[in-house]
Amino acid sequence: MSFTPYPKPGKKKKRKPGRLSEQALIKLKQKVLERDRFCQICGTPFTLTAHHIIFLSRGGKDLYENLLCLCIPCHVDVHAERVNIIGQYPDYEIIYK
């Protein structure tokens, strides 16, 4: 299974204080992909990304229990607030609006 971290390797992005380094975050996201293996909303194994359950913009952290694998379409649905994820791994609930 392949995983494309965001941002793509080679692009430098300034990290906010308290965030993991880019390399550490890539390793953490790879562990989450290995744990989940498919989208936690629709079940597809394709186009997976790691999603922060509690958004970084809302105080979420780069933690194993705050990340889930989602496919790109479901990731878009979460950020468009068509789907909510409540809780943290492994005790989370998916709510469809």
N, CA, C and O atoms as a CHARMM CRD file, in Angstrom:
* protein
*
  388
    1    1 MET  N      0.84200  -1.16700   0.00000 PROA 1      0.00000
    2    1 MET  CA     0.00000   0.00000   0.00000 PROA 1      0.00000
    3    1 MET  C      0.89000   1.23200   0.00000 PROA 1      0.00000
    4    1 MET  O      1.83400   1.32100   0.78400 PROA 1      0.00000
    5    2 SER  N      0.59400   2.17400  -0.86900 PROA 2      0.00000
    6    2 SER  CA     1.40900   3.38200  -0.87900 PROA 2      0.00000
    7    2 SER  C      0.66500   4.51400  -0.18500 PROA 2      0.00000
    8    2 SER  O     -0.56400   4.54200  -0.12400 PROA 2      0.00000
    9    3 PHE  N      1.43700   5.42100   0.32100 PROA 3      0.00000
   10    3 PHE  CA     0.88900   6.54400   1.06700 PROA 3      0.00000
   11    3 PHE  C      1.64200   7.78700   0.64000 PROA 3      0.00000
   12    3 PHE  O      2.87000   7.82000   0.71400 PROA 3      0.00000
   13    4 THR  N      0.93400   8.80200   0.19800 PROA 4      0.00000
   14    4 THR  CA     1.56900  10.04800  -0.18400 PROA 4      0.00000
   15    4 THR  C      1.36800  11.04500   0.93600 PROA 4      0.00000
   16    4 THR  O      0.25300  11.51800   1.15500 PROA 4      0.00000
   17    5 PRO  N      2.44300  11.37200   1.65400 PROA 5      0.00000
   18    5 PRO  CA     2.29500  12.33800   2.74400 PROA 5      0.00000
   19    5 PRO  C      2.06500  13.73000   2.19400 PROA 5      0.00000
   20    5 PRO  O      2.48700  14.04900   1.08300 PROA 5      0.00000
   21    6 TYR  N      1.40300  14.54600   2.97000 PROA 6      0.00000
   22    6 TYR  CA     1.22100  15.94500   2.60800 PROA 6      0.00000
   23    6 TYR  C      1.98300  16.78900   3.60100 PROA 6      0.00000
   24    6 TYR  O      1.85700  16.51800   4.79500 PROA 6      0.00000
   25    7 PRO  N      2.74900  17.77100   3.23100 PROA 7      0.00000
   26    7 PRO  CA     3.07600  18.12500   1.85600 PROA 7      0.00000
   27    7 PRO  C      4.00800  17.08900   1.24200 PROA 7      0.00000
   28    7 PRO  O      4.61800  16.30100   1.96500 PROA 7      0.00000
   29    8 LYS  N      4.12600  17.08200  -0.08200 PROA 8      0.00000
   30    8 LYS  CA     4.97700  16.12100  -0.75800 PROA 8      0.00000
   31    8 LYS  C      6.42900  16.34500  -0.34600 PROA 8      0.00000
   32    8 LYS  O      6.84200  17.48100  -0.11600 PROA 8      0.00000
   33    9 PRO  N      7.21100  15.25400  -0.25300 PROA 9      0.00000
   34    9 PRO  CA     8.61200  15.38800   0.13500 PROA 9      0.00000
   35    9 PRO  C      9.33500  16.38400  -0.76900 PROA 9      0.00000
   36    9 PRO  O      9.08200  16.45900  -1.97100 PROA 9      0.00000
   37   10 GLY  N     10.23200  17.13800  -0.16200 PROA 10     0.00000
   38   10 GLY  CA    10.98100  18.12900  -0.92500 PROA 10     0.00000
   39   10 GLY  C     10.43800  19.53700  -0.76300 PROA 10     0.00000
   40   10 GLY  O     11.17600  20.51000  -0.91400 PROA 10     0.00000
   41   11 LYS  N      9.16200  19.65200  -0.46000 PROA 11     0.00000
   42   11 LYS  CA     8.57500  20.96800  -0.23700 PROA 11     0.00000
   43   11 LYS  C      8.74800  21.32000   1.23200 PROA 11     0.00000
   44   11 LYS  O      8.36200  20.54700   2.10800 PROA 11     0.00000
   45   12 LYS  N      9.31600  22.46200   1.49800 PROA 12     0.00000
   46   12 LYS  CA     9.52300  22.89500   2.87900 PROA 12     0.00000
   47   12 LYS  C      8.32900  23.72500   3.32900 PROA 12     0.00000
   48   12 LYS  O      7.94000  24.68300   2.66200 PROA 12     0.00000
   49   13 LYS  N      7.76300  23.35600   4.44300 PROA 13     0.00000
   50   13 LYS  CA     6.64300  24.07700   5.01800 PROA 13     0.00000
   51   13 LYS  C      7.01100  24.43200   6.44700 PROA 13     0.00000
   52   13 LYS  O      7.47700  23.57700   7.20100 PROA 13     0.00000
   53   14 LYS  N      6.80700  25.66900   6.81900 PROA 14     0.00000
   54   14 LYS  CA     7.13600  26.11100   8.17200 PROA 14     0.00000
   55   14 LYS  C      6.17600  25.44300   9.15900 PROA 14     0.00000
   56   14 LYS  O      4.95800  25.50800   8.98800 PROA 14     0.00000
   57   15 ARG  N      6.72900  24.80400  10.18800 PROA 15     0.00000
   58   15 ARG  CA     5.93700  24.08900  11.18300 PROA 15     0.00000
   59   15 ARG  C      5.58200  25.02500  12.33200 PROA 15     0.00000
   60   15 ARG  O      6.40200  25.84600  12.74200 PROA 15     0.00000
   61   16 LYS  N      4.39300  24.90500  12.83800 PROA 16     0.00000
   62   16 LYS  CA     3.98500  25.68300  14.00300 PROA 16     0.00000
   63   16 LYS  C      4.65200  25.10900  15.24600 PROA 16     0.00000
   64   16 LYS  O      4.95000  23.91500  15.28900 PROA 16     0.00000
   65   17 PRO  N      4.89100  25.94200  16.26300 PROA 17     0.00000
   66   17 PRO  CA     5.47900  25.43600  17.50400 PROA 17     0.00000
   67   17 PRO  C      4.61300  24.30900  18.09900 PROA 17     0.00000
   68   17 PRO  O      3.38500  24.38800  18.09000 PROA 17     0.00000
   69   18 GLY  N      5.26900  23.27700  18.60800 PROA 18     0.00000
   70   18 GLY  CA     4.54200  22.17000  19.21200 PROA 18     0.00000
   71   18 GLY  C      4.17700  21.06000  18.24400 PROA 18     0.00000
   72   18 GLY  O      3.77000  19.98100  18.67400 PROA 18     0.00000
   73   19 ARG  N      4.31200  21.29900  16.94600 PROA 19     0.00000
   74   19 ARG  CA     4.02600  20.26500  15.95200 PROA 19     0.00000
   75   19 ARG  C      5.22500  19.35100  15.79000 PROA 19     0.00000
   76   19 ARG  O      6.35900  19.74000  16.07200 PROA 19     0.00000
   77   20 LEU  N      4.96600  18.12800  15.33000 PROA 20     0.00000
   78   20 LEU  CA     6.05700  17.20900  15.02100 PROA 20     0.00000
   79   20 LEU  C      6.83900  17.73900  13.83200 PROA 20     0.00000
   80   20 LEU  O      6.32000  18.51200  13.02600 PROA 20     0.00000
   81   21 SER  N      8.09200  17.31600  13.73100 PROA 21     0.00000
   82   21 SER  CA     8.86900  17.65000  12.53700 PROA 21     0.00000
   83   21 SER  C      8.21300  16.96700  11.33900 PROA 21     0.00000
   84   21 SER  O      7.43500  16.02800  11.50500 PROA 21     0.00000
   85   22 GLU  N      8.52400  17.43500  10.15100 PROA 22     0.00000
   86   22 GLU  CA     7.93800  16.84500   8.94900 PROA 22     0.00000
   87   22 GLU  C      8.25500  15.35700   8.85400 PROA 22     0.00000
   88   22 GLU  O      7.37600  14.55800   8.53100 PROA 22     0.00000
   89   23 GLN  N      9.50600  14.97700   9.13200 PROA 23     0.00000
   90   23 GLN  CA     9.88900  13.56500   9.05900 PROA 23     0.00000
   91   23 GLN  C      9.15300  12.72700  10.10700 PROA 23     0.00000
   92   23 GLN  O      8.70300  11.62100   9.80700 PROA 23     0.00000
   93   24 ALA  N      9.02900  13.24000  11.32000 PROA 24     0.00000
   94   24 ALA  CA     8.31900  12.50400  12.37500 PROA 24     0.00000
   95   24 ALA  C      6.84200  12.35900  12.02400 PROA 24     0.00000
   96   24 ALA  O      6.24500  11.31300  12.27800 PROA 24     0.00000
   97   25 LEU  N      6.25100  13.39400  11.44400 PROA 25     0.00000
   98   25 LEU  CA     4.84200  13.33500  11.06100 PROA 25     0.00000
   99   25 LEU  C      4.62700  12.32900   9.93600 PROA 25     0.00000
  100   25 LEU  O      3.63100  11.60500   9.94100 PROA 25     0.00000
  101   26 ILE  N      5.53500  12.27300   8.98000 PROA 26     0.00000
  102   26 ILE  CA     5.43800  11.28300   7.89600 PROA 26     0.00000
  103   26 ILE  C      5.47800   9.87300   8.47900 PROA 26     0.00000
  104   26 ILE  O      4.69600   9.01600   8.06800 PROA 26     0.00000
  105   27 LYS  N      6.37600   9.61900   9.42900 PROA 27     0.00000
  106   27 LYS  CA     6.46300   8.29100  10.06100 PROA 27     0.00000
  107   27 LYS  C      5.19000   7.97000  10.83200 PROA 27     0.00000
  108   27 LYS  O      4.70000   6.84200  10.77800 PROA 27     0.00000
  109   28 LEU  N      4.64900   8.95600  11.55100 PROA 28     0.00000
  110   28 LEU  CA     3.40300   8.75500  12.29600 PROA 28     0.00000
  111   28 LEU  C      2.25000   8.43600  11.34700 PROA 28     0.00000
  112   28 LEU  O      1.46800   7.52200  11.60700 PROA 28     0.00000
  113   29 LYS  N      2.14300   9.18000  10.25800 PROA 29     0.00000
  114   29 LYS  CA     1.07000   8.92900   9.29200 PROA 29     0.00000
  115   29 LYS  C      1.21000   7.55600   8.65800 PROA 29     0.00000
  116   29 LYS  O      0.20300   6.90400   8.38200 PROA 29     0.00000
  117   30 GLN  N      2.44900   7.09600   8.41800 PROA 30     0.00000
  118   30 GLN  CA     2.66900   5.75500   7.86400 PROA 30     0.00000
  119   30 GLN  C      2.18300   4.69100   8.85400 PROA 30     0.00000
  120   30 GLN  O      1.58400   3.69500   8.44700 PROA 30     0.00000
  121   31 LYS  N      2.43900   4.89800  10.15700 PROA 31     0.00000
  122   31 LYS  CA     1.95400   3.95800  11.17500 PROA 31     0.00000
  123   31 LYS  C      0.42700   3.91700  11.19800 PROA 31     0.00000
  124   31 LYS  O     -0.16600   2.85200  11.37200 PROA 31     0.00000
  125   32 VAL  N     -0.20400   5.06800  11.02500 PROA 32     0.00000
  126   32 VAL  CA    -1.67100   5.13000  11.00100 PROA 32     0.00000
  127   32 VAL  C     -2.20400   4.39000   9.77900 PROA 32     0.00000
  128   32 VAL  O     -3.19700   3.67100   9.88100 PROA 32     0.00000
  129   33 LEU  N     -1.56000   4.55400   8.62600 PROA 33     0.00000
  130   33 LEU  CA    -1.96500   3.82800   7.42300 PROA 33     0.00000
  131   33 LEU  C     -1.84500   2.31900   7.63800 PROA 33     0.00000
  132   33 LEU  O     -2.73800   1.55800   7.26400 PROA 33     0.00000
  133   34 GLU  N     -0.74500   1.89800   8.23700 PROA 34     0.00000
  134   34 GLU  CA    -0.55400   0.46600   8.50900 PROA 34     0.00000
  135   34 GLU  C     -1.60000  -0.04500   9.49500 PROA 34     0.00000
  136   34 GLU  O     -2.04200  -1.18900   9.38900 PROA 34     0.00000
  137   35 ARG  N     -1.99500   0.78400  10.44300 PROA 35     0.00000
  138   35 ARG  CA    -3.01900   0.40400  11.43000 PROA 35     0.00000
  139   35 ARG  C     -4.39400   0.28900  10.77700 PROA 35     0.00000
  140   35 ARG  O     -5.08400  -0.71600  10.94800 PROA 35     0.00000
  141   36 ASP  N     -4.79400   1.32200  10.02600 PROA 36     0.00000
  142   36 ASP  CA    -6.16700   1.38700   9.50300 PROA 36     0.00000
  143   36 ASP  C     -6.35200   0.61000   8.19600 PROA 36     0.00000
  144   36 ASP  O     -7.35400  -0.08600   8.04000 PROA 36     0.00000
  145   37 ARG  N     -5.41900   0.71200   7.26600 PROA 37     0.00000
  146   37 ARG  CA    -5.39000  -0.02900   6.00000 PROA 37     0.00000
  147   37 ARG  C     -6.48900   0.31400   5.00900 PROA 37     0.00000
  148   37 ARG  O     -6.41000  -0.11300   3.85700 PROA 37     0.00000
  149   38 PHE  N     -7.51000   1.06600   5.40100 PROA 38     0.00000
  150   38 PHE  CA    -8.56900   1.48100   4.48100 PROA 38     0.00000
  151   38 PHE  C     -9.27100   2.69600   5.06000 PROA 38     0.00000
  152   38 PHE  O     -9.08300   3.02700   6.23100 PROA 38     0.00000
  153   39 CYS  N    -10.07600   3.35900   4.24600 PROA 39     0.00000
  154   39 CYS  CA   -10.81000   4.53800   4.70400 PROA 39     0.00000
  155   39 CYS  C    -11.75100   4.14200   5.83500 PROA 39     0.00000
  156   39 CYS  O    -12.52300   3.19200   5.70300 PROA 39     0.00000
  157   40 GLN  N    -11.68700   4.86100   6.93300 PROA 40     0.00000
  158   40 GLN  CA   -12.49000   4.54200   8.10900 PROA 40     0.00000
  159   40 GLN  C    -13.94200   4.99000   7.97400 PROA 40     0.00000
  160   40 GLN  O    -14.75300   4.75100   8.87000 PROA 40     0.00000
  161   41 ILE  N    -14.27600   5.64600   6.84800 PROA 41     0.00000
  162   41 ILE  CA   -15.67600   6.01100   6.60100 PROA 41     0.00000
  163   41 ILE  C    -16.29500   5.08500   5.56300 PROA 41     0.00000
  164   41 ILE  O    -17.31700   4.45500   5.83500 PROA 41     0.00000
  165   42 CYS  N    -15.69100   4.99100   4.37300 PROA 42     0.00000
  166   42 CYS  CA   -16.33200   4.21700   3.30100 PROA 42     0.00000
  167   42 CYS  C    -15.70600   2.84500   3.06300 PROA 42     0.00000
  168   42 CYS  O    -16.31700   1.99500   2.41600 PROA 42     0.00000
  169   43 GLY  N    -14.49700   2.61700   3.57500 PROA 43     0.00000
  170   43 GLY  CA   -13.87600   1.29900   3.45100 PROA 43     0.00000
  171   43 GLY  C    -12.96300   1.10100   2.25900 PROA 43     0.00000
  172   43 GLY  O    -12.38300   0.02400   2.12300 PROA 43     0.00000
  173   44 THR  N    -12.80800   2.08600   1.38900 PROA 44     0.00000
  174   44 THR  CA   -11.93200   1.90700   0.23000 PROA 44     0.00000
  175   44 THR  C    -10.46300   1.88300   0.66400 PROA 44     0.00000
  176   44 THR  O    -10.08600   2.56200   1.61800 PROA 44     0.00000
  177   45 PRO  N     -9.62900   1.09300  -0.04500 PROA 45     0.00000
  178   45 PRO  CA    -8.19700   1.10500   0.25300 PROA 45     0.00000
  179   45 PRO  C     -7.42000   2.08500  -0.62600 PROA 45     0.00000
  180   45 PRO  O     -6.19000   2.10100  -0.59300 PROA 45     0.00000
  181   46 PHE  N     -8.12200   2.89800  -1.40900 PROA 46     0.00000
  182   46 PHE  CA    -7.47000   3.77200  -2.39100 PROA 46     0.00000
  183   46 PHE  C     -7.42400   5.23100  -1.93200 PROA 46     0.00000
  184   46 PHE  O     -8.25700   5.67600  -1.14200 PROA 46     0.00000
  185   47 THR  N     -6.44600   5.95400  -2.43800 PROA 47     0.00000
  186   47 THR  CA    -6.24200   7.39100  -2.21000 PROA 47     0.00000
  187   47 THR  C     -6.34300   7.77600  -0.73400 PROA 47     0.00000
  188   47 THR  O     -7.04500   8.72000  -0.37200 PROA 47     0.00000
  189   48 LEU  N     -5.64100   7.03900   0.09900 PROA 48     0.00000
  190   48 LEU  CA    -5.71500   7.28500   1.54200 PROA 48     0.00000
  191   48 LEU  C     -4.85500   8.46100   1.98100 PROA 48     0.00000
  192   48 LEU  O     -3.74900   8.66700   1.48100 PROA 48     0.00000
  193   49 THR  N     -5.38200   9.22000   2.91900 PROA 49     0.00000
  194   49 THR  CA    -4.66000  10.30900   3.57000 PROA 49     0.00000
  195   49 THR  C     -4.88100  10.17000   5.07000 PROA 49     0.00000
  196   49 THR  O     -5.83100   9.52300   5.51100 PROA 49     0.00000
  197   50 ALA  N     -4.00400  10.77500   5.84000 PROA 50     0.00000
  198   50 ALA  CA    -4.18200  10.78000   7.28800 PROA 50     0.00000
  199   50 ALA  C     -4.91500  12.05400   7.67200 PROA 50     0.00000
  200   50 ALA  O     -4.52100  13.15100   7.27700 PROA 50     0.00000
  201   51 HSD  N     -5.96700  11.90400   8.43200 PROA 51     0.00000
  202   51 HSD  CA    -6.81500  13.02600   8.84000 PROA 51     0.00000
  203   51 HSD  C     -6.71100  13.22600  10.34200 PROA 51     0.00000
  204   51 HSD  O     -6.78800  12.26600  11.10900 PROA 51     0.00000
  205   52 HSD  N     -6.53400  14.48300  10.76500 PROA 52     0.00000
  206   52 HSD  CA    -6.57400  14.81900  12.19400 PROA 52     0.00000
  207   52 HSD  C     -8.03600  14.87300  12.62400 PROA 52     0.00000
  208   52 HSD  O     -8.78700  15.71600  12.13300 PROA 52     0.00000
  209   53 ILE  N     -8.45200  13.99800  13.52600 PROA 53     0.00000
  210   53 ILE  CA    -9.84400  13.96400  13.99000 PROA 53     0.00000
  211   53 ILE  C    -10.21600  15.31100  14.59300 PROA 53     0.00000
  212   53 ILE  O    -11.22400  15.91100  14.21900 PROA 53     0.00000
  213   54 ILE  N     -9.40100  15.77900  15.52100 PROA 54     0.00000
  214   54 ILE  CA    -9.55900  17.15200  16.00200 PROA 54     0.00000
  215   54 ILE  C     -8.63500  17.98900  15.13400 PROA 54     0.00000
  216   54 ILE  O     -7.41400  17.85000  15.20200 PROA 54     0.00000
  217   55 PHE  N     -9.21800  18.85500  14.32200 PROA 55     0.00000
  218   55 PHE  CA    -8.44500  19.63600  13.36000 PROA 55     0.00000
  219   55 PHE  C     -7.33100  20.40100  14.07300 PROA 55     0.00000
  220   55 PHE  O     -7.50100  20.84600  15.20800 PROA 55     0.00000
  221   56 LEU  N     -6.20800  20.54700  13.40900 PROA 56     0.00000
  222   56 LEU  CA    -5.11400  21.34900  13.95200 PROA 56     0.00000
  223   56 LEU  C     -5.58000  22.76600  14.23600 PROA 56     0.00000
  224   56 LEU  O     -5.17300  23.37700  15.22400 PROA 56     0.00000
  225   57 SER  N     -6.43200  23.28400  13.36800 PROA 57     0.00000
  226   57 SER  CA    -6.94000  24.65400  13.53500 PROA 57     0.00000
  227   57 SER  C     -7.81900  24.80100  14.77100 PROA 57     0.00000
  228   57 SER  O     -8.09400  25.91600  15.21500 PROA 57     0.00000
  229   58 ARG  N     -8.26100  23.66800  15.32600 PROA 58     0.00000
  230   58 ARG  CA    -9.10800  23.68600  16.52400 PROA 58     0.00000
  231   58 ARG  C     -8.37000  23.12900  17.73800 PROA 58     0.00000
  232   58 ARG  O     -8.99200  22.72100  18.71900 PROA 58     0.00000
  233   59 GLY  N     -7.05000  23.11600  17.66400 PROA 59     0.00000
  234   59 GLY  CA    -6.24600  22.68000  18.79900 PROA 59     0.00000
  235   59 GLY  C     -5.84700  21.22000  18.77900 PROA 59     0.00000
  236   59 GLY  O     -5.27200  20.73500  19.75300 PROA 59     0.00000
  237   60 GLY  N     -6.13400  20.49700  17.69300 PROA 60     0.00000
  238   60 GLY  CA    -5.74200  19.09100  17.58900 PROA 60     0.00000
  239   60 GLY  C     -4.23700  18.93700  17.53800 PROA 60     0.00000
  240   60 GLY  O     -3.52300  19.87400  17.18000 PROA 60     0.00000
  241   61 LYS  N     -3.75800  17.77500  17.88900 PROA 61     0.00000
  242   61 LYS  CA    -2.32400  17.50700  17.96700 PROA 61     0.00000
  243   61 LYS  C     -1.93600  16.39900  17.00100 PROA 61     0.00000
  244   61 LYS  O     -2.77500  15.62200  16.54600 PROA 61     0.00000
  245   62 ASP  N     -0.63700  16.34500  16.69900 PROA 62     0.00000
  246   62 ASP  CA    -0.06400  15.27100  15.87800 PROA 62     0.00000
  247   62 ASP  C      0.14400  14.04900  16.76600 PROA 62     0.00000
  248   62 ASP  O      1.27000  13.74100  17.15500 PROA 62     0.00000
  249   63 LEU  N     -0.95000  13.35500  17.08600 PROA 63     0.00000
  250   63 LEU  CA    -0.90500  12.18200  17.94200 PROA 63     0.00000
  251   63 LEU  C     -1.50800  10.98000  17.22500 PROA 63     0.00000
  252   63 LEU  O     -2.43000  11.13300  16.42300 PROA 63     0.00000
  253   64 TYR  N     -0.99600   9.79400  17.50700 PROA 64     0.00000
  254   64 TYR  CA    -1.49000   8.55300  16.91700 PROA 64     0.00000
  255   64 TYR  C     -3.00500   8.42200  17.08100 PROA 64     0.00000
  256   64 TYR  O     -3.70100   8.04900  16.13600 PROA 64     0.00000
  257   65 GLU  N     -3.51700   8.72800  18.27400 PROA 65     0.00000
  258   65 GLU  CA    -4.95200   8.56300  18.53600 PROA 65     0.00000
  259   65 GLU  C     -5.79400   9.68400  17.94600 PROA 65     0.00000
  260   65 GLU  O     -7.02200   9.60800  17.98800 PROA 65     0.00000
  261   66 ASN  N     -5.16900  10.72600  17.39700 PROA 66     0.00000
  262   66 ASN  CA    -5.91200  11.82500  16.77500 PROA 66     0.00000
  263   66 ASN  C     -5.88300  11.73200  15.25100 PROA 66     0.00000
  264   66 ASN  O     -6.32000  12.66000  14.57100 PROA 66     0.00000
  265   67 LEU  N     -5.37500  10.62900  14.70700 PROA 67     0.00000
  266   67 LEU  CA    -5.29600  10.45900  13.25800 PROA 67     0.00000
  267   67 LEU  C     -6.07800   9.23600  12.80400 PROA 67     0.00000
  268   67 LEU  O     -6.06400   8.19500  13.46100 PROA 67     0.00000
  269   68 LEU  N     -6.75900   9.37300  11.67400 PROA 68     0.00000
  270   68 LEU  CA    -7.46700   8.27600  11.00900 PROA 68     0.00000
  271   68 LEU  C     -7.15300   8.32900   9.52900 PROA 68     0.00000
  272   68 LEU  O     -6.89700   9.40100   8.98000 PROA 68     0.00000
  273   69 CYS  N     -7.17300   7.17200   8.87900 PROA 69     0.00000
  274   69 CYS  CA    -7.03600   7.14500   7.42700 PROA 69     0.00000
  275   69 CYS  C     -8.39600   7.37800   6.79400 PROA 69     0.00000
  276   69 CYS  O     -9.38200   6.72200   7.13100 PROA 69     0.00000
  277   70 LEU  N     -8.42500   8.32300   5.87500 PROA 70     0.00000
  278   70 LEU  CA    -9.61500   8.59700   5.07700 PROA 70     0.00000
  279   70 LEU  C     -9.19500   8.67100   3.62300 PROA 70     0.00000
  280   70 LEU  O     -8.08100   9.09200   3.31200 PROA 70     0.00000
  281   71 CYS  N    -10.08700   8.26400   2.73000 PROA 71     0.00000
  282   71 CYS  CA    -9.83100   8.47000   1.30700 PROA 71     0.00000
  283   71 CYS  C    -10.05800   9.95400   1.01800 PROA 71     0.00000
  284   71 CYS  O    -10.68000  10.65600   1.81600 PROA 71     0.00000
  285   72 ILE  N     -9.56300  10.42100  -0.10300 PROA 72     0.00000
  286   72 ILE  CA    -9.67400  11.84400  -0.41500 PROA 72     0.00000
  287   72 ILE  C    -11.13000  12.30700  -0.47400 PROA 72     0.00000
  288   72 ILE  O    -11.43400  13.35700   0.09200 PROA 72     0.00000
  289   73 PRO  N    -12.06200  11.57400  -1.13700 PROA 73     0.00000
  290   73 PRO  CA   -13.45200  12.05600  -1.13900 PROA 73     0.00000
  291   73 PRO  C    -14.06000  12.16400   0.26500 PROA 73     0.00000
  292   73 PRO  O    -14.76600  13.13000   0.55500 PROA 73     0.00000
  293   74 CYS  N    -13.79600  11.18900   1.13600 PROA 74     0.00000
  294   74 CYS  CA   -14.33700  11.26100   2.49900 PROA 74     0.00000
  295   74 CYS  C    -13.65600  12.36400   3.29600 PROA 74     0.00000
  296   74 CYS  O    -14.29300  13.01100   4.12700 PROA 74     0.00000
  297   75 HSD  N    -12.37400  12.58400   3.05000 PROA 75     0.00000
  298   75 HSD  CA   -11.65000  13.66700   3.71500 PROA 75     0.00000
  299   75 HSD  C    -12.28400  15.01200   3.35100 PROA 75     0.00000
  300   75 HSD  O    -12.45000  15.88400   4.20400 PROA 75     0.00000
  301   76 VAL  N    -12.63000  15.16400   2.08200 PROA 76     0.00000
  302   76 VAL  CA   -13.31100  16.38300   1.63500 PROA 76     0.00000
  303   76 VAL  C    -14.66500  16.51700   2.33500 PROA 76     0.00000
  304   76 VAL  O    -15.03100  17.61000   2.76800 PROA 76     0.00000
  305   77 ASP  N    -15.41000  15.41300   2.44800 PROA 77     0.00000
  306   77 ASP  CA   -16.71900  15.44000   3.12700 PROA 77     0.00000
  307   77 ASP  C    -16.59300  15.86500   4.58300 PROA 77     0.00000
  308   77 ASP  O    -17.43800  16.60800   5.08400 PROA 77     0.00000
  309   78 VAL  N    -15.54200  15.40100   5.27300 PROA 78     0.00000
  310   78 VAL  CA   -15.34900  15.78300   6.67100 PROA 78     0.00000
  311   78 VAL  C    -15.08000  17.28700   6.77600 PROA 78     0.00000
  312   78 VAL  O    -15.66400  17.97400   7.61400 PROA 78     0.00000
  313   79 HSD  N    -14.19100  17.78800   5.91700 PROA 79     0.00000
  314   79 HSD  CA   -13.86900  19.21700   5.98000 PROA 79     0.00000
  315   79 HSD  C    -15.00800  20.10700   5.48700 PROA 79     0.00000
  316   79 HSD  O    -15.06900  21.28900   5.82400 PROA 79     0.00000
  317   80 ALA  N    -15.90500  19.53400   4.69100 PROA 80     0.00000
  318   80 ALA  CA   -17.09900  20.27200   4.25200 PROA 80     0.00000
  319   80 ALA  C    -18.23800  20.11700   5.25700 PROA 80     0.00000
  320   80 ALA  O    -19.33600  20.62900   5.03900 PROA 80     0.00000
  321   81 GLU  N    -17.97600  19.41000   6.36100 PROA 81     0.00000
  322   81 GLU  CA   -18.92800  19.18400   7.45400 PROA 81     0.00000
  323   81 GLU  C    -20.17400  18.40700   7.03000 PROA 81     0.00000
  324   81 GLU  O    -21.25500  18.60100   7.58600 PROA 81     0.00000
  325   82 ARG  N    -20.00900  17.51600   6.03100 PROA 82     0.00000
  326   82 ARG  CA   -21.08500  16.59100   5.66900 PROA 82     0.00000
  327   82 ARG  C    -21.01300  15.32800   6.52100 PROA 82     0.00000
  328   82 ARG  O    -21.98300  14.57800   6.62800 PROA 82     0.00000
  329   83 VAL  N    -19.84400  15.10700   7.12800 PROA 83     0.00000
  330   83 VAL  CA   -19.59600  13.97100   8.01500 PROA 83     0.00000
  331   83 VAL  C    -18.79300  14.49500   9.19700 PROA 83     0.00000
  332   83 VAL  O    -17.86900  15.28800   9.01200 PROA 83     0.00000
  333   84 ASN  N    -19.12900  14.06600  10.40400 PROA 84     0.00000
  334   84 ASN  CA   -18.36900  14.42000  11.60400 PROA 84     0.00000
  335   84 ASN  C    -17.74800  13.17000  12.19500 PROA 84     0.00000
  336   84 ASN  O    -18.32600  12.08500  12.13000 PROA 84     0.00000
  337   85 ILE  N    -16.56800  13.32800  12.77000 PROA 85     0.00000
  338   85 ILE  CA   -15.92500  12.25400  13.51100 PROA 85     0.00000
  339   85 ILE  C    -15.77600  12.75500  14.93800 PROA 85     0.00000
  340   85 ILE  O    -15.14000  13.78000  15.18500 PROA 85     0.00000
  341   86 ILE  N    -16.36800  12.02400  15.87300 PROA 86     0.00000
  342   86 ILE  CA   -16.37600  12.40900  17.28100 PROA 86     0.00000
  343   86 ILE  C    -15.52900  11.40800  18.05900 PROA 86     0.00000
  344   86 ILE  O    -15.63500  10.20300  17.83000 PROA 86     0.00000
  345   87 GLY  N    -14.69800  11.88600  18.96600 PROA 87     0.00000
  346   87 GLY  CA   -13.87200  11.01300  19.79900 PROA 87     0.00000
  347   87 GLY  C    -12.48000  10.88100  19.24400 PROA 87     0.00000
  348   87 GLY  O    -12.06900  11.66000  18.38400 PROA 87     0.00000
  349   88 GLN  N    -11.74600   9.89300  19.73400 PROA 88     0.00000
  350   88 GLN  CA   -10.39800   9.61600  19.27100 PROA 88     0.00000
  351   88 GLN  C    -10.23300   8.12000  19.09500 PROA 88     0.00000
  352   88 GLN  O    -10.98400   7.33300  19.67200 PROA 88     0.00000
  353   89 TYR  N     -9.23300   7.72100  18.28600 PROA 89     0.00000
  354   89 TYR  CA    -8.96400   6.31800  18.05700 PROA 89     0.00000
  355   89 TYR  C     -8.60800   5.65500  19.38900 PROA 89     0.00000
  356   89 TYR  O     -7.83700   6.23600  20.15200 PROA 89     0.00000
  357   90 PRO  N     -9.12200   4.49000  19.69800 PROA 90     0.00000
  358   90 PRO  CA   -10.01700   3.63800  18.92200 PROA 90     0.00000
  359   90 PRO  C    -11.49800   3.88100  19.19700 PROA 90     0.00000
  360   90 PRO  O    -12.34600   3.21600  18.60300 PROA 90     0.00000
  361   91 ASP  N    -11.82400   4.80800  20.07400 PROA 91     0.00000
  362   91 ASP  CA   -13.22500   5.04000  20.45300 PROA 91     0.00000
  363   91 ASP  C    -13.76300   6.29300  19.77400 PROA 91     0.00000
  364   91 ASP  O    -13.90500   7.34300  20.40200 PROA 91     0.00000
  365   92 TYR  N    -14.05700   6.16900  18.48900 PROA 92     0.00000
  366   92 TYR  CA   -14.59300   7.30200  17.74400 PROA 92     0.00000
  367   92 TYR  C    -15.91700   6.90800  17.09800 PROA 92     0.00000
  368   92 TYR  O    -16.21100   5.72500  16.92100 PROA 92     0.00000
  369   93 GLU  N    -16.69800   7.90400  16.75600 PROA 93     0.00000
  370   93 GLU  CA   -17.98800   7.66700  16.12800 PROA 93     0.00000
  371   93 GLU  C    -18.09200   8.54000  14.88200 PROA 93     0.00000
  372   93 GLU  O    -17.67800   9.70000  14.88900 PROA 93     0.00000
  373   94 ILE  N    -18.64300   7.97900  13.82300 PROA 94     0.00000
  374   94 ILE  CA   -18.84600   8.71000  12.57600 PROA 94     0.00000
  375   94 ILE  C    -20.30300   9.09400  12.48500 PROA 94     0.00000
  376   94 ILE  O    -21.19100   8.24900  12.59800 PROA 94     0.00000
  377   95 ILE  N    -20.54400  10.38400  12.27900 PROA 95     0.00000
  378   95 ILE  CA   -21.91600  10.89400  12.21800 PROA 95     0.00000
  379   95 ILE  C    -22.12900  11.54500  10.85300 PROA 95     0.00000
  380   95 ILE  O    -21.41300  12.46700  10.46200 PROA 95     0.00000
  381   96 TYR  N    -23.13600  11.03800  10.14100 PROA 96     0.00000
  382   96 TYR  CA   -23.48800  11.58300   8.82800 PROA 96     0.00000
  383   96 TYR  C    -24.54200  12.66800   9.00200 PROA 96     0.00000
  384   96 TYR  O    -25.51000  12.49700   9.74200 PROA 96     0.00000
  385   97 LYS  N    -24.34200  13.77800   8.31800 PROA 97     0.00000
  386   97 LYS  CA   -25.30900  14.86900   8.42600 PROA 97     0.00000
  387   97 LYS  C    -26.32100  14.79200   7.30800 PROA 97     0.00000
  388   97 LYS  O    -27.22000  15.63000   7.23000 PROA 97     0.00000
